[in-house]
């Protein structure tokens, strides 16, 4: 990865996307839904969970860095997104977490580190709450845990460029290529009501958590990230300067460095 690479306005992301994922992967059949996943490399397992309306390929800058560092990488298309199908039922983070737990069973992975971006971060926390023994730790980037944590929505050029890419990719990848609007509306229903964790809920999380917050995040209030880090026992707050909600594709070297530091900190897991 070129440490000087920057796509702060997401103009390249909108036009070109990111480098493609390696070959390899499959599908998991669960509850009449087919969940797509990529499975790359060997070593301690790291599960990558993407943001809403995106897909596993949005981690195209992260997978090579993780493979080079000696990790096995599992990149998942959440149900209804990317290559994964959807049965039309309401979305929930607990449902997404159940899909990931079932995938770990399918791949015979006893324990994995979770790297979650936006919706994927909330899925990672839901997995840690429901399946603690399966989670070595959660890198929680750019999501809220209750309604107080989000800024009022304001469309920007950066968000618009991200949506352009998401719509292009959905049309190219989805088994229901005309379903982007229905999928996005269903996600917005979930995002407007979930998660709704109390301080006691957060205090019950008993896995290592790093809360990463971009200084310019368009969606998540910085004080909310601090609250999460202060309330989850032993959690650490990591501020990412010069980026926004889309750090993994804006400044991949910065984001990757934080993720690799997190993974290195999980000494008992390696």
Buried (B, 14 or more C-beta within 10 A) or exposed (E): BEEEBBBBBBEBBBEEBBBEBBEEBEBBEBEEBBBBBBBBBEEBBBBBBBBBBBBBBBBBBBBBBBBEBEBBBBBBBBBBBBBBBBEEEEBBBBBBBBBBBBBBEBBEBEBBBBBBBBBBBBBBBBBBBBBEEBBBBBBBBBBBBBEEBBEEEEEBEBBEBBBBBBBBBBEEBBEEEEBBEEBBEBBBEBBEEBBEBEBEBBEBBEBBBBBBBBEBBBBBBBEBBBBBBEBBEEBBBBEBEEBBBBBBBBBBBBBBBBBBEBBEBBEEBE
